[in-house]
Amino acid sequence: MSWFILFPIVFATSMILTMVGLGGGLIFSPLFILLGYPVSTAVSASLFLNGIAATSAAITYFRKRMVDLKIGLPLIVSSSLFAPVGAYTTSLVDIHAFTIALAAVIFLAAVRMFFSKPSNQEERDIGTFGRIMGGGIIGTVIGFVGGLLGIGGGVFIVPLLIYILKVPTKIAAATSIFIVVFSSFSGFAAHISLSTPDWKFILLAAVFSFCGGLVGSRIMVEKLKGGTIRKIFSGVLLLFVLKLLQKTLMGGFN
C-alpha cells in the first residue's frame, strides 16, 4: 500500500478512536499484519503510533481537566509494568493463535462500540483503597494484553472504569487515553529490544497519528455527537475481523 494512502488512514484512525478513549492500535496492528509486515514489526509500529495518538489527545483532555489522576496513576504503574511482559510473550505465541486472539479482541471492541450509549450516571466515590486496588488489578490485565496484542488497552480500560469503578463516560474515555500513553510506550520499548523497527516509516506516520489524535480529542471536548461515528467504525472493525480470520484459515500467514 502506498504511503500516500496509508498515512491518511493513520490520521483518520487516530482521530476517530481518540474520540472514544482509544489510541488507534485496534486498527494499526491488524492493518500492518495484513500488509505483510512481520508480527514483531507490526506490533511495535502499532504501539508507537498508538502512544503518539494518545499523547496528543491526552494533552487536550488534561488541559480541560477531564483526566482523573486518582484512578489513572495506579493503572499507569501496573499497566506499564506488565505491558513489557505481554510484549515479550508475543514472540512465544503461534501466529495463527495470535491472529485469532487479535480478531477476538477487535470483535469485542466492535460490539462495544455499536451498542455503547451515553451514560448519565454520577460519579461514585469508592474510596482511595478501592481506587488503588481496582486500578492496580485492571492495569495489570490491560498492560499484559495490550503489550501482547499491540494495542494500548483502551478498549478494555473504558468499560472497566465505567462499570467497575463507576467513572462517568467522558472522564473514563479521557483517563483511558492518558493511561494508554504509558502502556503503549512501555510495550514499544520492549518490542524494539527484540527487533529493529522501520524508523523512517513510523516517524513519518507518527506526524499523522499525532494530528489525528489532536483533532479527535477536540471533537470529543466540543461535545459533537459520536454515536454515528462509533457505529460506522464498528462495521470497519468487523471487516478487519473477517479479513484476519480469512487469511488465517487460508494459510496466508504461513
C-alpha positions in Angstrom: 0.0 0.0 0.0 1.3 3.4 -0.9 2.2 5.7 1.9 0.0 8.4 0.3 -2.9 6.1 1.1 -1.6 4.6 4.4 -0.8 7.9 6.1 -4.3 9.3 5.7 -5.7 6.0 7.1 -3.4 6.5 10.1 -4.7 10.1 10.6 -8.4 9.0 10.3 -7.9 6.1 12.6 -6.2 8.1 15.3 -8.9 10.8 15.0 -11.9 8.5 15.4 -10.5 6.2 18.1 -9.2 9.0 20.3 -12.8 10.3 20.5 -13.8 7.2 22.3 -10.8 6.6 24.6 -8.6 4.6 22.2 -5.4 5.3 20.5 -5.6 3.5 17.2 -3.9 0.2 17.9 -7.1 -1.7 17.2 -6.6 -0.8 13.5 -2.9 -0.3 13.2 -1.9 -3.8 14.4 -4.2 -5.8 12.1 -3.6 -3.4 9.2 0.1 -3.7 9.3 -0.2 -7.5 9.6 -2.5 -7.7 6.6 0.0 -5.5 4.6 2.6 -8.2 5.2 4.7 -6.8 8.0 6.2 -9.4 10.4 4.2 -9.6 13.6 7.0 -8.1 15.7 7.3 -5.1 13.4 3.5 -4.6 13.1 3.0 -4.7 16.8 5.9 -2.3 17.6 4.8 0.2 15.0 1.2 -0.1 16.3 2.2 0.5 19.9 4.4 3.5 18.9 1.6 5.2 16.8 -0.9 4.2 19.5 1.2 6.1 22.0 1.7 9.1 19.8 -2.1 9.5 19.1 -2.9 9.0 22.8 -0.3 11.7 23.7 -1.8 14.3 21.5 -5.3 13.6 22.8 -4.2 13.4 26.4 -2.7 16.9 26.1 -6.2 18.3 25.2 -8.0 16.2 27.9 -5.5 17.1 30.6 -5.8 20.8 29.8 -9.6 20.5 30.0 -9.2 18.7 33.4 -11.0 15.6 32.2 -8.3 13.2 33.4 -8.9 11.5 36.8 -5.4 11.1 38.2 -6.6 9.3 41.3 -7.7 6.4 39.2 -5.2 6.9 36.4 -2.0 6.7 38.3 -2.5 3.1 39.8 -3.5 2.0 36.3 -0.4 3.6 34.7 2.0 1.9 37.1 0.6 -1.6 36.8 -0.1 -1.5 33.1 3.4 -0.1 32.3 5.0 -2.9 34.4 3.0 -5.7 32.7 3.0 -4.3 29.1 6.6 -5.5 28.5 5.7 -8.9 29.9 3.0 -9.2 27.3 5.3 -7.9 24.6 8.0 -10.5 25.4 5.3 -13.1 25.3 4.4 -12.2 21.7 7.4 -14.0 20.3 6.3 -17.2 22.0 2.8 -17.2 20.5 2.0 -19.1 17.3 1.0 -16.7 14.5 -2.4 -18.3 14.0 -3.2 -18.2 17.7 -2.0 -14.6 17.8 -4.3 -13.6 14.8 -7.3 -15.4 16.2 -6.8 -13.7 19.6 -6.4 -10.3 17.9 -9.6 -10.9 15.8 -11.5 -11.8 19.0 -10.4 -8.6 20.7 -11.4 -6.5 17.7 -14.8 -8.2 17.5 -15.4 -7.4 21.2 -14.4 -3.8 20.5 -16.8 -3.6 17.6 -19.7 -4.9 19.7 -18.9 -2.5 22.5 -18.8 0.5 20.1 -22.0 -0.4 18.3 -24.1 -0.9 21.5 -22.5 1.8 23.6 -24.8 4.6 24.8 -24.2 7.8 26.6 -24.1 7.3 30.4 -25.9 9.7 32.7 -24.6 8.1 35.9 -23.0 10.2 38.5 -19.5 9.5 39.8 -19.4 7.4 42.9 -16.5 7.7 45.4 -15.3 4.2 46.1 -12.5 5.4 48.3 -8.7 5.6 48.0 -8.2 1.9 48.7 -10.8 0.8 46.2 -9.3 3.1 43.6 -5.7 1.8 44.1 -6.7 -1.9 44.3 -9.2 -1.7 41.4 -6.8 0.4 39.3 -3.9 -1.9 40.0 -5.8 -5.1 39.1 -7.3 -3.6 35.9 -4.0 -2.1 34.9 -2.2 -5.5 35.3 -4.6 -7.2 32.9 -4.7 -4.4 30.5 -0.9 -3.9 30.4 -0.3 -7.6 29.6 -3.0 -8.0 27.0 -2.1 -4.6 25.4 1.6 -5.5 25.1 0.8 -8.9 23.8 -1.6 -7.8 21.0 0.0 -4.5 20.2 -2.9 -2.3 21.4 -2.9 0.3 24.1 -5.7 -1.4 26.0 -8.2 1.4 25.9 -10.9 -0.9 24.6 -10.7 -2.6 28.0 -10.0 0.4 30.2 -13.1 2.4 29.3 -15.8 -0.2 30.1 -13.9 -1.3 33.2 -13.7 2.2 34.5 -17.4 2.8 33.8 -18.8 -0.4 35.1 -16.4 -1.4 37.9 -15.0 1.9 39.2 -18.2 3.8 38.3 -16.4 6.6 36.4 -18.6 8.9 34.2 -18.2 8.0 30.5 -16.4 11.1 29.3 -14.0 11.1 32.2 -13.4 7.4 31.6 -12.5 8.0 27.9 -10.2 10.9 28.7 -8.5 8.9 31.6 -8.1 5.9 29.3 -6.2 7.9 26.7 -3.9 9.2 29.4 -3.2 5.7 30.6 -2.7 4.3 27.1 0.2 6.7 26.6 2.3 4.9 29.2 1.2 1.4 28.5 1.8 1.8 24.7 5.4 3.2 25.0 6.3 0.7 27.7 5.3 -2.1 25.4 7.0 -0.5 22.5 10.3 -0.2 24.4 10.2 -4.0 25.0 9.4 -4.8 21.3 12.3 -2.7 19.9 14.7 -4.6 22.2 13.6 -7.7 20.3 13.7 -6.4 16.7 14.6 -3.1 15.0 11.5 -1.1 13.8 11.2 0.7 10.5 12.0 4.1 11.9 11.5 6.0 8.7 8.0 4.7 8.3 6.8 5.1 11.9 8.3 8.5 12.4 6.6 9.9 9.3 3.3 8.1 10.3 3.6 9.5 13.8 3.1 13.0 12.4 -0.3 11.9 11.0 -1.1 9.9 14.2 -0.4 13.0 16.4 -2.5 15.3 14.3 -5.4 12.8 14.2 -5.4 12.4 17.9 -5.4 16.2 18.4 -8.4 16.6 16.1 -10.3 13.7 17.6 -9.8 14.9 21.1 -11.0 18.4 20.2 -14.1 16.9 18.6 -14.9 15.0 21.8 -14.3 18.0 24.1 -16.6 20.1 22.0 -19.4 17.5 22.6 -20.1 16.7 19.0 -22.2 13.6 18.6 -20.0 10.5 18.1 -22.7 7.8 18.2 -23.0 7.5 14.4 -19.2 7.5 14.0 -18.8 4.7 16.5 -21.5 2.6 14.8 -19.9 3.1 11.4 -16.4 2.3 12.8 -17.7 -0.9 14.4 -18.5 -2.1 10.9 -15.0 -1.3 9.8 -13.6 -3.3 12.8 -15.9 -6.3 11.9 -14.5 -6.2 8.3 -11.0 -6.5 9.7 -12.0 -9.4 11.9 -13.4 -11.3 8.8 -10.2 -10.4 6.8 -7.9 -11.6 9.6 -9.8 -14.9 10.0 -10.0 -15.4 6.3 -6.2 -15.0 5.9 -5.6 -17.3 8.9 -7.9 -20.1 7.6 -6.4 -19.8 4.1 -2.9 -20.2 5.5 -1.9 -16.7 4.4 0.4 -16.3 7.4 2.5 -19.4 6.7 
